[in-house]
Amino acid sequence: MCNGLRQILARTDKVLSSRGNKDIYIFRGLVHNHQVHKELLERGIKDIINDIDKIPKDSTIIIGPHSAHYKEIEMISQKANVIDTSCNRVQRVINSAIELAKNNDKIVFVGSREHEEAEIIRKHIPNLIVLTSEKEINILPQKEKLGFVCQSTFNSNVYKKIKFEVHLKGLNASFAKSTCKDVVERQIAIEELCHMADIIIVIGGFHSNNTKILTKICKSKNKNTIHIETASELNADLFKNIKTVGITAGASTPDYIIIEIFKKVLAMNRNKKNNFLDQINILQNYMRLSFYTISLYICRIKYKIFTKL
Ligand code: SF4
């Protein structure tokens, strides 16, 4: 899981512990992951609420990583207690767009049209242009000054390609640095892994935008890519004739789900010939990808494997 969501969940935890079972709601969603969402409901969050008019008086509203328009926050504050957990990297995208617009730039958002960041920026800049790939570059106005921002979790290569094409066309444009470091690192790491592994397992919510992008990148490099949410979706047939398994995960995937899947892959692998080499391959590839997670846990697993030999 990315650093931003870790901090957001830690803050949510504190709110849940300090406010007991009082009315606590999440405004428009916190984490694009069904399992985390289910846990939050079990722990006392009442629901996700999308409509400000439906917010109960004196309730507590947690605003998630994608924030909300400042007027919406003002309206919510009039009836409820607001805990704004918005991620500063998302905020950077929104602020960059607002700043560029102040210079009379025509703002171009590179990302998904329906993504929360596009929706919030549209509330500040109604005539926002959205580009989802370099193939759409011809829709850009030729004579106006353009200011580009990229969705924090978008494919950083697509942003680079658009930048290249825009310069090639000689358009007057500036580009804000707005992709999230956590996401870009994952995207770079999987490039190499896709060539080394016989199967790639991408773990994350089916409705998580950054996981879908990760899966798309993996599929373009390694056709034998599967996207799963939990360990229950794995079966032995997937690993027939497989020697090396590559594992990666979206920014919103909790560590315990990654660990469960990792353990299940190892367990299935133990029954095969040459299992030691296979396991080490999995470990090496996994360690390369685990920037923020379970390195101690991996050492323990590695130790177990060595002692088994
Ligand atoms: S992926 Fe990046 S931008 Fe999104 S919540 Fe995590 S740290 Fe923030």
Boltz pocket constraint, residues with backbone or C-beta under 6 A from the ligand:
constraints:
  - pocket:
      binder: B
      contacts: [[A, 2], [A, 3], [A, 4], [A, 5], [A, 65], [A, 87], [A, 88], [A, 89], [A, 90], [A, 152], [A, 153], [A, 180], [A, 181], [A, 182], [A, 183], [A, 251]]
      max_distance: 6.0
